[in-house]
């Protein structure tokens, strides 16, 4: 029998599950493994927690950015200070881990903090840089694996049709389009198309037609009927959206939209 949880016990759970000293470069630093799980108190509990690795500097950047942008919402939050020595002390690492968890719980209790650009950067900037490196070398399998994990994480934090979620979904679809044997191609296509339903943000809508083109390509490769998507494209053309209609490459559309949003 499933035990019902109180409102205070439900929601996102942030847990530092390990902390390791990096031996990969100098100077050394501590890598904190953060696990994010959604707890509902019933059979819909999150069975695929997301994990990312972050270091003290990244938590510090998140805290400082939010302190600057939302001073009133961050006024009662303390952050562990940087120390010159003893960074690898077990007690210090434990103390910092607890502080990091408390910071993230506070952020997710306030919608403005939770949906902030600083939070988005903290959750996926590191992974997106790695993805771009893989894409430059056409290692689409490695890129898609990171994007799937990134989507599962972002989707826990942000609204279903938020910019962060839609961009991550489109990145994933554009990547798996290059992997003919990917087992979940249709699943991700269908989810991306569904999430666009009802979106009115102009920046996101410019991704819609390139997404449809990409999904049509995948549908045909997977022997799935793409008639409805082709009719949808024809409707856009009839509406006189010729400039947008000509944009068929999802990778390029993503890069253009990202550049415009960041300006």
C-alpha positions, 0 to 999 in steps of 0.5 A: 500500500502506498503511503500518502505524504504530507504537502511538505514532503512532496515535490522536488528532492535535491540530494548531494549523493557523493563528493569526490576530489577531481584528479583530472586537472590542476588545481584539484577541486571537489565534484559534487554529484547532485541527484534530483527526484520528484516525490509525489507520495504515490505510484507516480513517483519519479523512477528515473532521478536525474544526476549532474556533477557540479563544483563549488564555483557553479553553486556560488555563481548560481547564488550570486546571480540570484542574489543580484537579480532577486535580492529580496528573495535571497536575503535570508539565504546564507552561502558557505564562504570560500576558504583558502585551505582545507577545501578537501576536509570531510567536514567542510565538504559535508557542510557545503553539501547541506548548504547546497541542498538547502539553496536548491530547495529554497530556489524551487520554493520560489517560482521567480528563482526556479524559472530564472536564467541563472537556474537554467544555466546552472542545470545545463550549461556544462552539459550543453557545452559538452553536447556542442563538442560532440556535435562538432565531431558528429558523435550524435549518440553521445550527444543524445544521451546527454540531452536525454538526461538534461531534458529529464532534469529540466522537465522536472524544474521548468514548466512543460512549455517553457523556453528551457524545456522546448529548446532542450526537446528540439536539441534532442530531436535534431540530434536523434534525427542523425541516428537512424537506429535510435530506439526512441526517435518517434517518442521524442518527436511526438512529445516535442510536437505535443509540447508545441500545441498552444505555444504563442511565444514568437521565438519558440514558434520559429522552431516549430516548422523546422521541427515539423520538417525534422519529424517528417523525415524521422516518420518516413524513415520509421515508416510512420504516416506523416500525412498530417504533418505534411498537411500542417506544413501546407497550411502554414504556407497557405497562411503566407508564412513563406519566410518561416516556411523556408527554414527547414534545418532545426539545428540552424533554427536553434542556433539563430533563436539562441543567439537572438534570445541572448542579445 
